Amino acid sequence: MFDLNDQQKETRAWAREFAEREVLPRAAEMDRSATYDRAVIEAMFKAGLMGLLVPEQYGGRGLSALEHATAVEELARCDASTALVMSIHSSLVAALIAEFASDEMKDAVLPGLASSKVGAFALTEEDPSVPTKADPAGDAFTANGTKMYITNGPVADLIVLFAVTGVTETERDGKVRQRDEVSALLVDADAAGLTCTQIDGKMGLTAAPVGRMVFRDVSIPASRLVGERGEGLRMAMSMLNVGRIGAAAMAVGIGQAALEAARSYATTRVTGGRPIAKFQAVQLMVAESATRLEAARALTYQAASAADRGEPISELAAMAKLFASETASFVASKALQVHGGSGLVRELHPVERYFRDARVMEIIEGTSEIQKLVVAGHELKG
Ligand SMILES: Cc1cc2nc3c(=O)[nH]c(=O)nc-3n(C[C@H](O)[C@H](O)[C@H](O)COP(=O)(O)OP(=O)(O)OC[C@H]3O[C@@H](n4cnc5c(N)ncnc54)[C@H](O)[C@@H]3O)c2cc1C
């Protein structure tokens, strides 16, 4: 088992207590209605959970990546939609501002992100062949385009938009190549010309507010540039590494919930006069699930610990996200199997929710295929 120190254990216990008290009682209804309960976001702000990665000087908790991962895991164990809301806000938006923004922007934005303002990270394009543009003119950029599947979009106050702000030229082998110059811009959700519609009908993470965001001549002051112009892609990739540890932690949390459900059902369900836990076929499903889950957790914590030591995390984060999301799907599928017919009925057991939520984890924050490409890029470089 991965050894957490006392402070890390305390953070984890605190997050578990919060999740069981504030999130778990609402999880089934939020899933059924596919509607996120704003009261949970307010409760997370009040408890300090939305500001875990915001430095203390800006009103956050200034915690380590490992502690953040344990908190995300505990939220996901109770409700994966809630974990996604928190993890995107925290590990992609707040952490990006804390890492790359000017001191002036940090002063202006971080206290809000720690206390009341929800952040969204708008990277994925509806049509990658027509990327969102933000044309510079005078002291402002004008954004046009459509971003897709943006978590927190429908409830966000602040959006980090990644958009093409020009073209850069690079020379290689005597040939000049042109490349889109991508920059990150901070946009207020109520900016004129910006609309966001909720995407309904997701198979999993149904309650997570995910939106389609349309920018039509949205004017963004040049002062809202995050970091340097043209550095957007580098910043996005760097944050996605952090975000992938959060996604891996989410998957571990879903897997943990599914394993606990399988264990509990196996010991109480009686067929042929014996609890089904006495049947070797059931024991094998639980044993394999527990083993894979422990390995996924170790890999996730290892990636988070490497981040805390300031080591390169790209490969480890991709491995953790890949392995943990596929493990969550495996464990949730086996938990469903252990429940027999009753596992299919959401009014009876939450395992079918775990199964649907786990499957989504293999796609968001980079598909399994993309994680493998990242790992291969490290293993086969040179
Ligand atoms: C619930 C949810 C929340 C999300 N939240 C956010 C968010 O907050 N912000 C944000 O910016 N995005 C968000 N996303 C988008 C998510 O990150 C993307 O859906 C995901 O990365 C896959 O991209 P895509 O949908 O464009 O699929 P595509 O890139 O079109 O991929 C389609 C298929 O092709 C494969 N493929 C694509 N390119 C390659 C390649 N080069 N090599 C091999 N195979 C490839 C993929 O693996 C996949 O199987 C969210 C998505 C969901 C479902």
Ligand as a Chemical Component Dictionary entry (heavy atoms), coordinates in Angstrom:
data_LIG
# 
_chem_comp.id                   LIG 
_chem_comp.type                 NON-POLYMER 
_chem_comp.pdbx_formal_charge   0 
_chem_comp.three_letter_code    LIG 
# 
loop_
_chem_comp_atom.comp_id 
_chem_comp_atom.atom_id 
_chem_comp_atom.alt_atom_id 
_chem_comp_atom.type_symbol 
_chem_comp_atom.charge 
_chem_comp_atom.model_Cartn_x 
_chem_comp_atom.model_Cartn_y 
_chem_comp_atom.model_Cartn_z 
_chem_comp_atom.pdbx_ordinal 
LIG C1  C1  C 0 -17.807 14.548 -19.873 1  
LIG C2  C2  C 0 -16.741 15.230 -20.668 2  
LIG C3  C3  C 0 -16.102 16.352 -20.137 3  
LIG C4  C4  C 0 -15.122 17.031 -20.876 4  
LIG N1  N1  N 0 -14.565 18.183 -20.367 5  
LIG C5  C5  C 0 -13.714 18.920 -21.135 6  
LIG C6  C6  C 0 -13.239 20.199 -20.681 7  
LIG O1  O1  O 0 -13.540 20.648 -19.566 8  
LIG N2  N2  N 0 -12.444 20.921 -21.506 9  
LIG C7  C7  C 0 -12.082 20.482 -22.750 10 
LIG O2  O2  O 0 -11.376 21.207 -23.453 11 
LIG N3  N3  N 0 -12.509 19.266 -23.210 12 
LIG C8  C8  C 0 -13.329 18.492 -22.439 13 
LIG N4  N4  N 0 -13.787 17.276 -22.886 14 
LIG C9  C9  C 0 -13.358 16.804 -24.189 15 
LIG C10 C10 C 0 -12.483 15.556 -24.095 16 
LIG O3  O3  O 0 -11.235 15.882 -23.572 17 
LIG C11 C11 C 0 -12.439 14.980 -25.504 18 
LIG O4  O4  O 0 -13.751 14.500 -25.799 19 
LIG C12 C12 C 0 -11.441 13.866 -25.620 20 
LIG O5  O5  O 0 -10.148 14.328 -25.406 21 
LIG C13 C13 C 0 -11.527 13.219 -26.995 22 
LIG O6  O6  O 0 -11.501 14.195 -28.004 23 
LIG P1  P1  P 0 -12.633 14.208 -29.124 24 
LIG O7  O7  O 0 -13.954 14.072 -28.459 25 
LIG O8  O8  O 0 -12.420 15.417 -29.958 26 
LIG O9  O9  O 0 -12.386 12.901 -29.925 27 
LIG P2  P2  P 0 -11.514 12.733 -31.249 28 
LIG O10 O10 O 0 -10.188 13.437 -31.069 29 
LIG O11 O11 O 0 -12.346 13.095 -32.413 30 
LIG O12 O12 O 0 -11.228 11.165 -31.233 31 
LIG C14 C14 C 0 -12.099 10.204 -31.812 32 
LIG C15 C15 C 0 -11.389 8.844  -31.800 33 
LIG O13 O13 O 0 -10.195 8.922  -32.608 34 
LIG C16 C16 C 0 -9.060  8.570  -31.834 35 
LIG N5  N5  N 0 -7.946  9.475  -32.179 36 
LIG C17 C17 C 0 -8.005  10.816 -32.368 37 
LIG N6  N6  N 0 -6.791  11.298 -32.661 38 
LIG C18 C18 C 0 -5.958  10.236 -32.667 39 
LIG C19 C19 C 0 -4.558  10.101 -32.905 40 
LIG N7  N7  N 0 -3.774  11.136 -33.185 41 
LIG N8  N8  N 0 -4.037  8.847  -32.835 42 
LIG C20 C20 C 0 -4.811  7.779  -32.544 43 
LIG N9  N9  N 0 -6.136  7.862  -32.304 44 
LIG C21 C21 C 0 -6.694  9.076  -32.357 45 
LIG C22 C22 C 0 -9.471  8.803  -30.377 46 
LIG O14 O14 O 0 -8.698  8.008  -29.487 47 
LIG C23 C23 C 0 -10.943 8.385  -30.423 48 
LIG O15 O15 O 0 -11.028 6.990  -30.301 49 
LIG C24 C24 C 0 -14.739 16.559 -22.158 50 
LIG C25 C25 C 0 -15.380 15.411 -22.679 51 
LIG C26 C26 C 0 -16.361 14.761 -21.959 52 
LIG C27 C27 C 0 -17.011 13.565 -22.560 53 
# 
loop_
_chem_comp_bond.comp_id 
_chem_comp_bond.atom_id_1 
_chem_comp_bond.atom_id_2 
_chem_comp_bond.value_order 
_chem_comp_bond.pdbx_ordinal 
LIG C1  C2  SING 1  
LIG C2  C3  SING 2  
LIG C2  C26 DOUB 3  
LIG C3  C4  DOUB 4  
LIG C4  N1  SING 5  
LIG C4  C24 SING 6  
LIG N1  C5  DOUB 7  
LIG C5  C6  SING 8  
LIG C5  C8  SING 9  
LIG C6  O1  DOUB 10 
LIG C6  N2  SING 11 
LIG N2  C7  SING 12 
LIG C7  O2  DOUB 13 
LIG C7  N3  SING 14 
LIG N3  C8  DOUB 15 
LIG C8  N4  SING 16 
LIG N4  C9  SING 17 
LIG N4  C24 SING 18 
LIG C9  C10 SING 19 
LIG C10 O3  SING 20 
LIG C10 C11 SING 21 
LIG C11 O4  SING 22 
LIG C11 C12 SING 23 
LIG C12 O5  SING 24 
LIG C12 C13 SING 25 
LIG C13 O6  SING 26 
LIG O6  P1  SING 27 
LIG P1  O7  DOUB 28 
LIG P1  O8  SING 29 
LIG P1  O9  SING 30 
LIG O9  P2  SING 31 
LIG P2  O10 DOUB 32 
LIG P2  O11 SING 33 
LIG P2  O12 SING 34 
LIG O12 C14 SING 35 
LIG C14 C15 SING 36 
LIG C15 O13 SING 37 
LIG C15 C23 SING 38 
LIG O13 C16 SING 39 
LIG C16 N5  SING 40 
LIG C16 C22 SING 41 
LIG N5  C17 SING 42 
LIG N5  C21 SING 43 
LIG C17 N6  DOUB 44 
LIG N6  C18 SING 45 
LIG C18 C19 SING 46 
LIG C18 C21 DOUB 47 
LIG C19 N7  SING 48 
LIG C19 N8  DOUB 49 
LIG N8  C20 SING 50 
LIG C20 N9  DOUB 51 
LIG N9  C21 SING 52 
LIG C22 O14 SING 53 
LIG C22 C23 SING 54 
LIG C23 O15 SING 55 
LIG C24 C25 DOUB 56 
LIG C25 C26 SING 57 
LIG C26 C27 SING 58 
# 
